[in-house]
Amino acid sequence: MHPTDPLPIDAVLPALKSALEDKTRAVLVAPPGAGKTTRVPLALLDAPWRGDGRIVMLEPRRLAARAAARRMAQTLGEQVGETVGYRVRLDTKISARTRIEVVTEGVFTRMVLDDPELTGIAAVLFDEFHERSLDGDLGLALTLDATALRENLRILVMSATLDGAAVATLLGDAPVIESQGRAFPVDTRHIIPDANARIEQTVTAATRRALAEETGSVLIFLPGQAEIRRTAEALGAIVGPDTDIAPLYGQLTPAEQDRAIQPAPTGRRKIVLATAIAQTSLTIEGVRIVIDSGLSRLPVYEPNTGLTRLETRRVSRASADQRRGRAGRTEPGVCYRLWHEGQTQSLPPFDPPEILQADLTSLVLDLASWGVIDPTTLAFLDPPPAPAWSEAVDLLQNLDALDAAGRITPHGTLLAKLPLHPRLGHMVALAATEGAAMDAALLGVLSGEPGLDGNAIDLADRFERLRRDNSKRANEAKALATRWAKAAGGAGQITGADLARHLARAYPDRVAQSTGPGRFRLANGRQARIDETERLAREKFLVITEMTGAAASAYIRAAIAIDRDGIEEIFSHHIQTATELAFDPAARAVRARRQRRLGALRLEDGPAALDDPAAAAPMLAKGIAQLGIDKLPWTRDQRTLRERAGFLHRTMGADWPDLSDAALAENDAAWLVPHISGLSRLDTITPDHLAAALFDLLPWDRRAQMETLLPSHFAAPSGSNIPIDYAAENGPVLAVRVQELFGLDTHPAIANGKVPLLLSLLSPAHRPIQTTRDLPGFWRGSWSDVAKDLKGRYPRHYWPDDPLSAQATNRAKPRS
């Protein structure tokens, strides 16, 4: 398609220009392929309100920014950098003549923070705002706030699938202009993948079918770089010599990305393997076949760990529609969706806004630089979540970028001026004071540019390769590092010294200690792993800068080794020395260990003297609770007291304390602590300690009441004082030799006669002969048979025929 050919957006340009003439804000909703990205900025060049001011258009990605600038320049018959230019990270093409600047959203944030009045800018256009990137949301909020200084500043939000009414409300009831677009028909075909097949196998099979059924080039959507690489290898074995395979993802060089979006030469076909980078903003000439895996890889931030992990998810319906529309940009096409047709309606309607699941550290610092410590004072379509906001504030305070009230510090002001994550800015700024700004800045570039000089996990190796690399991309990276170093107040040479020291300052929470081959514990308490074959797997300490996977078992993607001395020096003010107490079950005693810690890392751990015996009591009580309350040296009377209290607790309710083993073990046996102060061993606890504790649990007045209700002993007619067993499952039991009850015609009872005791009647040898709850009935009933048996077994003892008239005795025969 020629740059000047008619596009659907042309029909609404007069209405858009009129809206921006009458008001300063507007919303443009236009479907993919309508032409809004390349036609709208050019149409506004002759607007009277522009004067000589520049039009700045934001794009979510560098690839889209460069492509849009190139397309508009072609329309004007010029080179990029004349009327139309662009600013992206590591690449800028503008001149004094430039009146339309296409910039990435992150670059615009720096522009507005550096110049809140946006001097010389007549209009800010937010393209592809439906992607809801964090920088896009922030840029719009700051621009709206800046209109307090620039009432005539035009703001235009352009979107393909966004709810235009919601954005219009955010912009103060701005007018909404809609373009119907012009999409060529796209035939949608569904291929149900084999659940056991790898994604590259499914995609390769679908590509083989598409190449056989259709003409034209192919655009394949895959979740990430790894899947693109594997699919490219699989396709290389099946495509013919007239078909080119072109990967397209963010870590490629600009030249590689540009080659991927160029049309295939005449007579050849192209297969573009892309991430979501090709979902919007781009038109790849010749593509009329789309194969959609239905997957996307999104960063998800976990505030409780401070980590961002990549998560592979099903795409939203809006994303699936945009991908499908790529096949009908320039002619009728076909889209192969690798899922069952019925699954489409179960897809989420939209992708979640990045602000709801992103690391907010840079946003918080930018807003603090803007003078905002409460995000609710700005116009956000979705306000930042409180947990992520709080986590970001904590980190910035640890980096000395914010004060205790959340206001920006002079150090934070410096960090905000650096186009780096605050972690890396902090690293460069401190290195500048030591004459090592270039090393730290180049590390910052390396950390922010995945794939720059390889994908080695060891950052020291990648740094050394980058230092020796003289390629265009490497030289651009070094030039950027030089600018950052100067912005931080330093420069100097690249030496490669103390790299781990610099990174540890940026990632204090990710200093990690080996817990076994290939396994590490981070200072923030999380775990991470690395293949045991990696050299770094044998290091004792690492600084980890990048991880993927779940926080519980994250995989290390980038790290550098650091020695113990470096940690001691850098974090000397943060390392805490403490003597910790722990109960040793084997020794049944509390032991002391001296530990030096950096967060969750144990730099030293060894035995120490127990200098504070009083502090051992709670630990000893807790250990005893875990071992078992029965391990304490209870006397028989103390056990009986506890059993009686337990019976009252079971029968009369919670007014009486539960003194069972299980109950006393609850709350780490805190009842015992006041009575064992100064003790650290179980074998030093005596019954006297327990007696004092029992007096607290069961005071005198309650004991007196207990004695009335539940006597500990029964005064037998024989004169013996016999203990009552209150621990028995069937109620209180009195085990007594039968001859000691002769003459007793009432059944023994407790609780003022309300609870009969279960009598366990014993022989002279203390062997059970009968149990009863009705002693008078026993005498008058089965006693005669029992007496016959006892006379035979114990002939020397007295066994009367009438026990009620006999004298009770605790001897063989009663005294005469």
Secondary structure, 3 states (H helix, E strand, C coil): CCCCCCCHHHHHHHHHHHHHHHCCEEEEECCCCCCHHHHHHHHCCCCHHHCCCEEEEEECCHHHHHHHHHHHHHHHCCCCCCCEEEEECCEEECCCCCCEEEEEHHHHHHHHHHCCCCCCEEEEEECCHHHCCHHHHHHHHHHHHHCCCCCCCEEEEEECCCCHHHHHHHCCCCCEEECCCCCCCEEEEECCCCCCCCHHHHHHHHHHHHHHHCCCEEEEECCCHHHHHHHHHHHHCCCCCCEEEEEECCCCCHHHHHHHHCCCCCCCEEEEEECHHHCCCCCCCCEEEEEECCEEEEEEEECCCCEEEEEEEECCHHHHHHHHHHHHCCCCEEEEECCCHHHHHHCCCCCCCHHHCCCCHHHHHHHHHHCCCCHHHCCCCCCCCHHHHHHHHHHHHHCCCECCCCCECHHHHHHHHCCCCHHHHHHHHHHHCCCCHHHHHHHHHHHHCCCCCCCCCEHHHHHHHHHHCCCHHHHHHHHHHHHHHHHCCCCCCCCCCCHHHHHHHHCHHHEEEEEECCEEEECCCCEEECCCCCHHHHCCEEEEEEEECCHHHEEEEEEEECCHHHHHHHCCCCCEEEEEEEEECCCCEEEEEEEEEECCEEEEEEEECCCCHHHHHHHHHHHHHHHCHHHCCCCHHHHHHHHHHHHHHHHHCCCCCCCCHHHHHHHHHHHHHHHCCCCCEHHHCCHHHHHHHHHHHCCHHHHHHHHHHCCCEEECCCCCEEECECCCCCCCEEEEEHHHHCCCCCCCEECCCCEECEEEEECCCCCEEEEECCHHHHHHCCHHHHHHHHHHHCCCCCCCCCHHHCCCCCCCCCCC
